[in-house]
Amino acid sequence: MRVIDFHAHYFGRVFFETLAAQSPLEGDVESKLSRLVERTGLQLPSANNAEHARRWISELDRNQVDHMCTFASVPEEVPAVVEAARESNGRLSAFAIVDPRVDGAAAKVRTLLEKRAIRGVLLFPAMHHYAIGGSAAKPLLDALDEHAGVCFVHCGVLVVKLRDLLKLPRPQDLAYADPLAIVPAASAHPRVSFVIPHFGAGFFRETLMTGVSAANVFVDTSSSNGWRATQWPKPTLSEVFARTLEVFGHERILFGTDSNTFPAGWRRDRFEEQHAALRTLGTSVAAEEAIFAGNARRILGLPDSA
């Protein structure tokens, strides 16, 4: 099966250094990271960005993954992710994390889109405290609409384990995490492909309602989907897929893993878990091909040979 991973994090050296610099823990950046490695077994990326990019490409080759969408997870990481995508020979698509409240954010994104340096953005309304359908996000969404960009909008529960390990606060406000807030933004920006990660990360019913309401909203399947523990009764992954297929159809579901750190690398276990869940439902080969590659290829404008 051809596979395109629509949701992964680059997590280059700059990402770790940026969070360590913000951490209230004692010591300098290197000492904080050294203790983090000792505690978790994480392998820090090379300070040489090209080496880290090659490691990701090697992971894709080893797991027979055609293409991967990879995110800059802090603003300081955007140049590294853009460089990795540019040098990847078409194997990576870059996405930039953006806080639309920052002065000049929309203009910077427009420039990156014009240069084809990024394919879209990753937004965290709950972390940055704004409404996705409000005035703060409109200039950014206008820029994405001009270039038919992709807009990931993280909804629901948000836990970044690395931030917790570094004793950084959890600033998220779930009042801004409801997928239903995407509906007016999607209606006003029909050329933007809005993506709700992790089946809505706990706001599953609201994600389904959003899918009914806006045809340019997609859902991605990434992560361990531990959010299912917040539902009563707790659904199986097959049950989640069944409901999502009923509402979104196989044409608006995008496979993702949420891969990010090494030595875990590309999370083949998540691919196998999701593939097994779909097989349990008796999903057709055509639907599987759409979910695991075809839909992503269409949205990203990749050639069939990608």
GUZABA-182119 format. One record per residue (C-alpha): residue number from 0; residue in one letter; y, z negated, x. Coordinates in nm, 3 decimals. Each point is the difference from the previous one (the first is absolute). Layout:
BEGIN
<pos: NUM | code: A | v: Y | w: Z | u: X> .
...
This chain:
BEGIN
<pos: 0 | code: M | v: 0.000 | w: 0.000 | u: 0.000> .
<pos: 1 | code: R | v: 0.350 | w: 0.083 | u: 0.120> .
<pos: 2 | code: V | v: 0.213 | w: -0.315 | u: 0.022> .
<pos: 3 | code: I | v: 0.376 | w: -0.057 | u: 0.011> .
<pos: 4 | code: D | v: 0.114 | w: -0.361 | u: 0.021> .
<pos: 5 | code: F | v: 0.322 | w: -0.027 | u: -0.199> .
<pos: 6 | code: H | v: 0.082 | w: -0.360 | u: 0.094> .
<pos: 7 | code: A | v: -0.016 | w: -0.147 | u: 0.352> .
<pos: 8 | code: H | v: 0.236 | w: -0.192 | u: 0.229> .
<pos: 9 | code: Y | v: 0.072 | w: 0.111 | u: 0.355> .
<pos: 10 | code: F | v: 0.065 | w: -0.353 | u: 0.131> .
<pos: 11 | code: G | v: 0.123 | w: 0.105 | u: 0.342> .
<pos: 12 | code: R | v: 0.120 | w: -0.235 | u: 0.270> .
<pos: 13 | code: V | v: 0.353 | w: 0.000 | u: -0.141> .
<pos: 14 | code: F | v: -0.128 | w: -0.139 | u: -0.330> .
<pos: 15 | code: F | v: -0.161 | w: -0.302 | u: 0.164> .
<pos: 16 | code: E | v: 0.296 | w: -0.061 | u: 0.230> .
<pos: 17 | code: T | v: 0.247 | w: 0.019 | u: -0.288> .
<pos: 18 | code: L | v: -0.182 | w: -0.259 | u: -0.209> .
<pos: 19 | code: A | v: -0.060 | w: -0.225 | u: 0.301> .
<pos: 20 | code: A | v: 0.373 | w: 0.008 | u: 0.079> .
<pos: 21 | code: Q | v: 0.075 | w: -0.115 | u: -0.356> .
<pos: 22 | code: S | v: -0.265 | w: -0.276 | u: 0.009> .
<pos: 23 | code: P | v: 0.121 | w: -0.363 | u: 0.016> .
<pos: 24 | code: L | v: -0.297 | w: -0.093 | u: 0.221> .
<pos: 25 | code: E | v: 0.074 | w: -0.132 | u: 0.347> .
<pos: 26 | code: G | v: 0.009 | w: 0.230 | u: 0.300> .
<pos: 27 | code: D | v: 0.108 | w: 0.352 | u: 0.077> .
<pos: 28 | code: V | v: -0.140 | w: 0.314 | u: -0.161> .
<pos: 29 | code: E | v: -0.282 | w: 0.044 | u: 0.251> .
<pos: 30 | code: S | v: -0.118 | w: -0.360 | u: -0.026> .
<pos: 31 | code: K | v: -0.002 | w: 0.017 | u: -0.379> .
<pos: 32 | code: L | v: -0.204 | w: 0.320 | u: 0.007> .
<pos: 33 | code: S | v: -0.236 | w: -0.141 | u: 0.260> .
<pos: 34 | code: R | v: -0.077 | w: -0.299 | u: -0.223> .
<pos: 35 | code: L | v: -0.042 | w: 0.233 | u: -0.297> .
<pos: 36 | code: V | v: -0.261 | w: 0.202 | u: 0.188> .
<pos: 37 | code: E | v: -0.186 | w: -0.315 | u: 0.107> .
<pos: 38 | code: R | v: -0.007 | w: -0.127 | u: -0.357> .
<pos: 39 | code: T | v: -0.097 | w: 0.321 | u: -0.182> .
<pos: 40 | code: G | v: -0.176 | w: 0.229 | u: 0.247> .
<pos: 41 | code: L | v: 0.252 | w: 0.276 | u: -0.074> .
<pos: 42 | code: Q | v: 0.042 | w: 0.270 | u: 0.261> .
<pos: 43 | code: L | v: 0.370 | w: 0.060 | u: 0.061> .
<pos: 44 | code: P | v: 0.097 | w: 0.366 | u: 0.013> .
<pos: 45 | code: S | v: 0.092 | w: 0.155 | u: 0.330> .
<pos: 46 | code: A | v: 0.367 | w: -0.013 | u: 0.089> .
<pos: 47 | code: N | v: -0.042 | w: 0.374 | u: 0.056> .
<pos: 48 | code: N | v: 0.048 | w: 0.147 | u: -0.348> .
<pos: 49 | code: A | v: -0.183 | w: 0.323 | u: 0.088> .
<pos: 50 | code: E | v: -0.310 | w: -0.202 | u: 0.091> .
<pos: 51 | code: H | v: 0.007 | w: -0.184 | u: -0.331> .
<pos: 52 | code: A | v: 0.039 | w: 0.328 | u: -0.188> .
<pos: 53 | code: R | v: -0.297 | w: 0.147 | u: 0.186> .
<pos: 54 | code: R | v: -0.205 | w: -0.304 | u: -0.093> .
<pos: 55 | code: W | v: 0.067 | w: 0.065 | u: -0.367> .
<pos: 56 | code: I | v: -0.090 | w: 0.367 | u: 0.035> .
<pos: 57 | code: S | v: -0.322 | w: -0.102 | u: 0.173> .
<pos: 58 | code: E | v: -0.077 | w: -0.227 | u: -0.296> .
<pos: 59 | code: L | v: 0.052 | w: 0.289 | u: -0.240> .
<pos: 60 | code: D | v: -0.228 | w: 0.222 | u: 0.207> .
<pos: 61 | code: R | v: -0.270 | w: -0.266 | u: 0.023> .
<pos: 62 | code: N | v: 0.001 | w: -0.051 | u: -0.376> .
<pos: 63 | code: Q | v: 0.048 | w: 0.367 | u: -0.092> .
<pos: 64 | code: V | v: 0.333 | w: -0.062 | u: -0.171> .
<pos: 65 | code: D | v: 0.210 | w: 0.315 | u: -0.028> .
<pos: 66 | code: H | v: 0.343 | w: -0.157 | u: -0.038> .
<pos: 67 | code: M | v: 0.171 | w: -0.337 | u: -0.040> .
<pos: 68 | code: C | v: 0.330 | w: -0.112 | u: -0.148> .
<pos: 69 | code: T | v: 0.132 | w: -0.272 | u: 0.228> .
<pos: 70 | code: F | v: 0.289 | w: -0.237 | u: -0.063> .
<pos: 71 | code: A | v: 0.269 | w: -0.149 | u: 0.214> .
<pos: 72 | code: S | v: -0.022 | w: -0.358 | u: -0.124> .
<pos: 73 | code: V | v: 0.335 | w: -0.120 | u: 0.139> .
<pos: 74 | code: P | v: 0.311 | w: 0.217 | u: 0.044> .
<pos: 75 | code: E | v: -0.018 | w: -0.037 | u: 0.379> .
<pos: 76 | code: E | v: -0.338 | w: 0.175 | u: -0.004> .
<pos: 77 | code: V | v: 0.118 | w: 0.323 | u: -0.166> .
<pos: 78 | code: P | v: 0.069 | w: 0.194 | u: 0.324> .
<pos: 79 | code: A | v: -0.348 | w: -0.081 | u: 0.135> .
<pos: 80 | code: V | v: -0.173 | w: 0.114 | u: -0.321> .
<pos: 81 | code: V | v: 0.210 | w: 0.317 | u: -0.016> .
<pos: 82 | code: E | v: -0.091 | w: 0.078 | u: 0.361> .
<pos: 83 | code: A | v: -0.370 | w: -0.063 | u: -0.067> .
<pos: 84 | code: A | v: 0.000 | w: 0.234 | u: -0.299> .
<pos: 85 | code: R | v: 0.191 | w: 0.269 | u: 0.188> .
<pos: 86 | code: E | v: -0.253 | w: -0.003 | u: 0.285> .
<pos: 87 | code: S | v: -0.310 | w: -0.032 | u: -0.220> .
<pos: 88 | code: N | v: -0.062 | w: 0.373 | u: -0.050> .
<pos: 89 | code: G | v: 0.019 | w: -0.045 | u: -0.375> .
<pos: 90 | code: R | v: -0.230 | w: -0.302 | u: -0.027> .
<pos: 91 | code: L | v: 0.263 | w: -0.259 | u: -0.098> .
<pos: 92 | code: S | v: 0.276 | w: -0.011 | u: -0.260> .
<pos: 93 | code: A | v: 0.276 | w: -0.252 | u: 0.070> .
<pos: 94 | code: F | v: 0.159 | w: -0.230 | u: -0.258> .
<pos: 95 | code: A | v: 0.296 | w: -0.231 | u: 0.056> .
<pos: 96 | code: I | v: 0.046 | w: -0.346 | u: -0.146> .
<pos: 97 | code: V | v: 0.346 | w: -0.012 | u: -0.157> .
<pos: 98 | code: D | v: 0.225 | w: -0.260 | u: -0.156> .
<pos: 99 | code: P | v: 0.232 | w: 0.215 | u: -0.215> .
<pos: 100 | code: R | v: 0.264 | w: -0.273 | u: -0.008> .
<pos: 101 | code: V | v: 0.075 | w: 0.057 | u: 0.370> .
<pos: 102 | code: D | v: 0.311 | w: 0.210 | u: 0.062> .
<pos: 103 | code: G | v: -0.087 | w: 0.356 | u: 0.090> .
<pos: 104 | code: A | v: -0.370 | w: -0.034 | u: -0.090> .
<pos: 105 | code: A | v: 0.000 | w: 0.299 | u: -0.234> .
<pos: 106 | code: A | v: 0.182 | w: 0.221 | u: 0.251> .
<pos: 107 | code: K | v: -0.246 | w: -0.089 | u: 0.277> .
<pos: 108 | code: V | v: -0.297 | w: 0.078 | u: -0.224> .
<pos: 109 | code: R | v: 0.156 | w: 0.330 | u: -0.105> .
<pos: 110 | code: T | v: 0.041 | w: 0.099 | u: 0.365> .
<pos: 111 | code: L | v: -0.360 | w: -0.092 | u: 0.082> .
<pos: 112 | code: L | v: -0.123 | w: 0.199 | u: -0.299> .
<pos: 113 | code: E | v: 0.211 | w: 0.301 | u: 0.097> .
<pos: 114 | code: K | v: -0.151 | w: -0.011 | u: 0.349> .
<pos: 115 | code: R | v: -0.349 | w: -0.040 | u: -0.152> .
<pos: 116 | code: A | v: -0.035 | w: -0.313 | u: 0.212> .
<pos: 117 | code: I | v: -0.130 | w: -0.204 | u: -0.293> .
<pos: 118 | code: R | v: -0.174 | w: 0.090 | u: -0.324> .
<pos: 119 | code: G | v: 0.141 | w: -0.289 | u: -0.198> .
<pos: 120 | code: V | v: 0.073 | w: -0.371 | u: -0.013> .
<pos: 121 | code: L | v: -0.160 | w: -0.337 | u: -0.065> .
<pos: 122 | code: L | v: 0.200 | w: -0.237 | u: -0.220> .
<pos: 123 | code: F | v: -0.040 | w: -0.375 | u: -0.060> .
<pos: 124 | code: P | v: 0.230 | w: -0.093 | u: -0.291> .
<pos: 125 | code: A | v: -0.151 | w: -0.349 | u: -0.025> .
<pos: 126 | code: M | v: 0.060 | w: -0.071 | u: 0.369> .
<pos: 127 | code: H | v: 0.353 | w: 0.144 | u: 0.009> .
<pos: 128 | code: H | v: 0.105 | w: -0.115 | u: -0.349> .
<pos: 129 | code: Y | v: 0.118 | w: 0.308 | u: -0.189> .
<pos: 130 | code: A | v: -0.106 | w: 0.194 | u: -0.307> .
<pos: 131 | code: I | v: -0.166 | w: 0.333 | u: 0.076> .
<pos: 132 | code: G | v: 0.165 | w: 0.151 | u: -0.308> .
<pos: 133 | code: G | v: 0.343 | w: -0.146 | u: 0.077> .
<pos: 134 | code: S | v: 0.310 | w: 0.120 | u: 0.180> .
<pos: 135 | code: A | v: -0.107 | w: -0.132 | u: 0.343> .
<pos: 136 | code: A | v: -0.294 | w: 0.240 | u: 0.026> .
<pos: 137 | code: K | v: 0.159 | w: 0.305 | u: -0.167> .
<pos: 138 | code: P | v: 0.157 | w: 0.166 | u: 0.310> .
<pos: 139 | code: L | v: -0.330 | w: -0.028 | u: 0.187> .
<pos: 140 | code: L | v: -0.200 | w: 0.138 | u: -0.294> .
<pos: 141 | code: D | v: 0.252 | w: 0.284 | u: -0.033> .
<pos: 142 | code: A | v: -0.068 | w: 0.093 | u: 0.364> .
<pos: 143 | code: L | v: -0.375 | w: -0.008 | u: -0.059> .
<pos: 144 | code: D | v: 0.038 | w: 0.212 | u: -0.313> .
<pos: 145 | code: E | v: 0.189 | w: 0.267 | u: 0.195> .
<pos: 146 | code: H | v: -0.296 | w: 0.036 | u: 0.237> .
<pos: 147 | code: A | v: -0.289 | w: -0.071 | u: -0.240> .
<pos: 148 | code: G | v: -0.079 | w: -0.309 | u: 0.203> .
<pos: 149 | code: V | v: -0.262 | w: -0.268 | u: -0.050> .
<pos: 150 | code: C | v: 0.108 | w: -0.352 | u: -0.094> .
<pos: 151 | code: F | v: -0.244 | w: -0.289 | u: 0.035> .
<pos: 152 | code: V | v: 0.118 | w: -0.295 | u: -0.208> .
<pos: 153 | code: H | v: -0.188 | w: -0.320 | u: 0.080> .
<pos: 154 | code: C | v: -0.055 | w: -0.198 | u: -0.316> .
<pos: 155 | code: G | v: -0.182 | w: -0.321 | u: -0.082> .
<pos: 156 | code: V | v: -0.123 | w: -0.258 | u: 0.249> .
<pos: 157 | code: L | v: 0.117 | w: 0.042 | u: 0.360> .
<pos: 158 | code: V | v: -0.158 | w: -0.198 | u: 0.282> .
<pos: 159 | code: V | v: 0.052 | w: 0.110 | u: 0.362> .
<pos: 160 | code: K | v: -0.247 | w: -0.207 | u: 0.203> .
<pos: 161 | code: L | v: 0.177 | w: 0.065 | u: 0.328> .
<pos: 162 | code: R | v: 0.325 | w: -0.141 | u: -0.141> .
<pos: 163 | code: D | v: -0.187 | w: -0.311 | u: -0.111> .
<pos: 164 | code: L | v: -0.158 | w: -0.045 | u: 0.343> .
<pos: 165 | code: L | v: 0.344 | w: 0.024 | u: 0.158> .
<pos: 166 | code: K | v: 0.138 | w: -0.254 | u: -0.252> .
<pos: 167 | code: L | v: 0.242 | w: 0.249 | u: -0.148> .
<pos: 168 | code: P | v: 0.115 | w: -0.068 | u: -0.358> .
<pos: 169 | code: R | v: -0.128 | w: 0.181 | u: -0.305> .
<pos: 170 | code: P | v: 0.323 | w: 0.133 | u: -0.151> .
<pos: 171 | code: Q | v: -0.157 | w: 0.197 | u: -0.285> .
<pos: 172 | code: D | v: 0.114 | w: -0.047 | u: -0.358> .
<pos: 173 | code: L | v: -0.258 | w: 0.128 | u: -0.248> .
<pos: 174 | code: A | v: 0.276 | w: 0.058 | u: -0.255> .
<pos: 175 | code: Y | v: 0.057 | w: 0.325 | u: 0.191> .
<pos: 176 | code: A | v: -0.372 | w: 0.082 | u: 0.034> .
<pos: 177 | code: D | v: -0.078 | w: 0.141 | u: -0.346> .
<pos: 178 | code: P | v: -0.122 | w: 0.363 | u: 0.009> .
<pos: 179 | code: L | v: 0.162 | w: 0.064 | u: -0.339> .
<pos: 180 | code: A | v: 0.336 | w: -0.004 | u: 0.177> .
<pos: 181 | code: I | v: -0.100 | w: 0.331 | u: 0.161> .
<pos: 182 | code: V | v: -0.004 | w: 0.187 | u: -0.331> .
<pos: 183 | code: P | v: 0.377 | w: 0.065 | u: -0.032> .
<pos: 184 | code: A | v: 0.024 | w: 0.087 | u: 0.370> .
<pos: 185 | code: A | v: -0.288 | w: 0.245 | u: -0.031> .
<pos: 186 | code: S | v: 0.151 | w: 0.159 | u: -0.309> .
<pos: 187 | code: A | v: 0.335 | w: 0.046 | u: 0.178> .
<pos: 188 | code: H | v: -0.163 | w: 0.143 | u: 0.315> .
<pos: 189 | code: P | v: -0.273 | w: 0.240 | u: -0.114> .
<pos: 190 | code: R | v: -0.051 | w: 0.163 | u: 0.341> .
<pos: 191 | code: V | v: -0.088 | w: -0.331 | u: 0.166> .
<pos: 192 | code: S | v: -0.365 | w: -0.101 | u: 0.013> .
<pos: 193 | code: F | v: 0.002 | w: -0.375 | u: -0.065> .
<pos: 194 | code: V | v: -0.306 | w: -0.186 | u: 0.130> .
<pos: 195 | code: I | v: -0.104 | w: -0.349 | u: -0.109> .
<pos: 196 | code: P | v: -0.223 | w: -0.145 | u: 0.275> .
<pos: 197 | code: H | v: -0.307 | w: -0.219 | u: -0.050> .
<pos: 198 | code: F | v: -0.038 | w: 0.082 | u: -0.372> .
<pos: 199 | code: G | v: 0.317 | w: -0.208 | u: -0.052> .
<pos: 200 | code: A | v: -0.122 | w: -0.303 | u: 0.199> .
<pos: 201 | code: G | v: -0.052 | w: -0.223 | u: -0.301> .
<pos: 202 | code: F | v: 0.223 | w: 0.181 | u: -0.248> .
<pos: 203 | code: F | v: -0.290 | w: 0.224 | u: -0.098> .
<pos: 204 | code: R | v: 0.079 | w: 0.025 | u: -0.371> .
<pos: 205 | code: E | v: 0.363 | w: 0.077 | u: 0.078> .
<pos: 206 | code: T | v: -0.110 | w: 0.266 | u: 0.249> .
<pos: 207 | code: L | v: -0.209 | w: 0.167 | u: -0.269> .
<pos: 208 | code: M | v: 0.292 | w: -0.013 | u: -0.242> .
<pos: 209 | code: T | v: 0.225 | w: 0.156 | u: 0.265> .
<pos: 210 | code: G | v: -0.254 | w: 0.277 | u: 0.053> .
<pos: 211 | code: V | v: 0.004 | w: 0.078 | u: -0.371> .
<pos: 212 | code: S | v: 0.380 | w: 0.008 | u: -0.002> .
<pos: 213 | code: A | v: 0.080 | w: 0.218 | u: 0.303> .
<pos: 214 | code: A | v: -0.197 | w: 0.303 | u: 0.118> .
<pos: 215 | code: N | v: 0.145 | w: -0.012 | u: 0.354> .
<pos: 216 | code: V | v: -0.141 | w: -0.347 | u: 0.066> .
<pos: 217 | code: F | v: -0.320 | w: -0.028 | u: 0.204> .
<pos: 218 | code: V | v: -0.215 | w: -0.296 | u: 0.097> .
<pos: 219 | code: D | v: -0.165 | w: -0.064 | u: 0.335> .
<pos: 220 | code: T | v: -0.327 | w: -0.185 | u: 0.050> .
<pos: 221 | code: S | v: 0.075 | w: -0.166 | u: 0.334> .
<pos: 222 | code: S | v: -0.084 | w: -0.345 | u: 0.138> .
<pos: 223 | code: S | v: -0.283 | w: -0.244 | u: -0.072> .
<pos: 224 | code: N | v: 0.138 | w: -0.018 | u: -0.355> .
<pos: 225 | code: G | v: -0.025 | w: -0.377 | u: 0.010> .
<pos: 226 | code: W | v: 0.261 | w: -0.006 | u: -0.275> .
<pos: 227 | code: R | v: -0.293 | w: 0.029 | u: -0.244> .
<pos: 228 | code: A | v: -0.041 | w: -0.378 | u: 0.035> .
<pos: 229 | code: T | v: 0.326 | w: -0.040 | u: -0.200> .
<pos: 230 | code: Q | v: -0.152 | w: 0.174 | u: -0.304> .
<pos: 231 | code: W | v: -0.206 | w: -0.167 | u: -0.272> .
<pos: 232 | code: P | v: -0.275 | w: 0.091 | u: -0.024> .
<pos: 233 | code: K | v: -0.010 | w: 0.133 | u: 0.357> .
<pos: 234 | code: P | v: -0.078 | w: 0.373 | u: -0.016> .
<pos: 235 | code: T | v: -0.238 | w: 0.176 | u: 0.234> .
<pos: 236 | code: L | v: 0.145 | w: 0.279 | u: 0.211> .
<pos: 237 | code: S | v: -0.195 | w: 0.248 | u: -0.213> .
<pos: 238 | code: E | v: 0.167 | w: -0.140 | u: -0.311> .
<pos: 239 | code: V | v: 0.342 | w: 0.035 | u: 0.165> .
<pos: 240 | code: F | v: -0.074 | w: 0.362 | u: 0.083> .
<pos: 241 | code: A | v: -0.130 | w: 0.067 | u: -0.352> .
<pos: 242 | code: R | v: 0.321 | w: -0.123 | u: -0.163> .
<pos: 243 | code: T | v: 0.216 | w: 0.183 | u: 0.254> .
<pos: 244 | code: L | v: -0.187 | w: 0.326 | u: -0.050> .
<pos: 245 | code: E | v: 0.042 | w: -0.034 | u: -0.375> .
<pos: 246 | code: V | v: 0.379 | w: -0.032 | u: 0.030> .
<pos: 247 | code: F | v: 0.097 | w: 0.192 | u: 0.314> .
<pos: 248 | code: G | v: -0.284 | w: 0.250 | u: 0.013> .
<pos: 249 | code: H | v: -0.149 | w: 0.092 | u: 0.336> .
<pos: 250 | code: E | v: 0.308 | w: 0.214 | u: 0.076> .
<pos: 251 | code: R | v: 0.232 | w: -0.299 | u: 0.052> .
<pos: 252 | code: I | v: -0.220 | w: -0.236 | u: 0.201> .
<pos: 253 | code: L | v: 0.043 | w: -0.009 | u: 0.378> .
<pos: 254 | code: F | v: -0.254 | w: -0.150 | u: 0.237> .
<pos: 255 | code: G | v: 0.129 | w: -0.248 | u: 0.258> .
<pos: 256 | code: T | v: -0.135 | w: -0.274 | u: 0.224> .
<pos: 257 | code: D | v: 0.306 | w: -0.203 | u: 0.112> .
<pos: 258 | code: S | v: -0.138 | w: 0.022 | u: 0.356> .
<pos: 259 | code: N | v: 0.236 | w: -0.158 | u: 0.252> .
<pos: 260 | code: T | v: -0.128 | w: -0.200 | u: 0.298> .
<pos: 261 | code: F | v: -0.258 | w: 0.030 | u: 0.274> .
<pos: 262 | code: P | v: -0.282 | w: -0.068 | u: 0.071> .
<pos: 263 | code: A | v: -0.060 | w: 0.059 | u: -0.373> .
<pos: 264 | code: G | v: 0.158 | w: 0.344 | u: 0.027> .
<pos: 265 | code: W | v: -0.060 | w: 0.241 | u: -0.286> .
<pos: 266 | code: R | v: -0.171 | w: -0.192 | u: -0.281> .
<pos: 267 | code: R | v: -0.307 | w: 0.206 | u: -0.071> .
<pos: 268 | code: D | v: -0.142 | w: -0.293 | u: -0.197> .
<pos: 269 | code: R | v: 0.273 | w: 0.047 | u: -0.259> .
<pos: 270 | code: F | v: -0.075 | w: 0.371 | u: -0.029> .
<pos: 271 | code: E | v: -0.368 | w: -0.076 | u: -0.053> .
<pos: 272 | code: E | v: 0.075 | w: -0.272 | u: -0.256> .
<pos: 273 | code: Q | v: 0.225 | w: 0.228 | u: -0.202> .
<pos: 274 | code: H | v: -0.238 | w: 0.294 | u: 0.027> .
<pos: 275 | code: A | v: -0.285 | w: -0.218 | u: -0.126> .
<pos: 276 | code: A | v: 0.213 | w: -0.124 | u: -0.291> .
<pos: 277 | code: L | v: 0.073 | w: 0.356 | u: -0.109> .
<pos: 278 | code: R | v: -0.364 | w: 0.099 | u: 0.037> .
<pos: 279 | code: T | v: -0.094 | w: -0.289 | u: -0.230> .
<pos: 280 | code: L | v: 0.218 | w: 0.163 | u: -0.264> .
<pos: 281 | code: G | v: -0.166 | w: 0.337 | u: 0.050> .
<pos: 282 | code: T | v: 0.331 | w: 0.158 | u: 0.104> .
<pos: 283 | code: S | v: -0.024 | w: 0.374 | u: 0.054> .
<pos: 284 | code: V | v: 0.011 | w: 0.154 | u: 0.345> .
<pos: 285 | code: A | v: 0.323 | w: 0.179 | u: -0.093> .
<pos: 286 | code: A | v: 0.165 | w: -0.328 | u: -0.102> .
<pos: 287 | code: E | v: -0.114 | w: -0.172 | u: 0.319> .
<pos: 288 | code: E | v: 0.136 | w: 0.283 | u: 0.212> .
<pos: 289 | code: A | v: 0.335 | w: -0.026 | u: -0.179> .
<pos: 290 | code: I | v: 0.024 | w: -0.377 | u: 0.048> .
<pos: 291 | code: F | v: -0.111 | w: -0.006 | u: 0.365> .
<pos: 292 | code: A | v: 0.197 | w: 0.304 | u: 0.120> .
<pos: 293 | code: G | v: 0.112 | w: 0.266 | u: -0.246> .
<pos: 294 | code: N | v: 0.278 | w: -0.192 | u: -0.172> .
<pos: 295 | code: A | v: 0.145 | w: -0.112 | u: 0.332> .
<pos: 296 | code: R | v: -0.017 | w: 0.354 | u: 0.136> .
<pos: 297 | code: R | v: 0.191 | w: 0.129 | u: -0.303> .
<pos: 298 | code: I | v: 0.273 | w: -0.266 | u: 0.015> .
<pos: 299 | code: L | v: 0.047 | w: 0.027 | u: 0.376> .
<pos: 300 | code: G | v: -0.012 | w: 0.379 | u: -0.001> .
<pos: 301 | code: L | v: -0.282 | w: 0.010 | u: 0.255> .
<pos: 302 | code: P | v: -0.204 | w: 0.317 | u: 0.052> .
<pos: 303 | code: D | v: -0.360 | w: 0.001 | u: -0.115> .
<pos: 304 | code: S | v: -0.110 | w: -0.003 | u: 0.361> .
<pos: 305 | code: A | v: 0.188 | w: -0.324 | u: 0.074> .
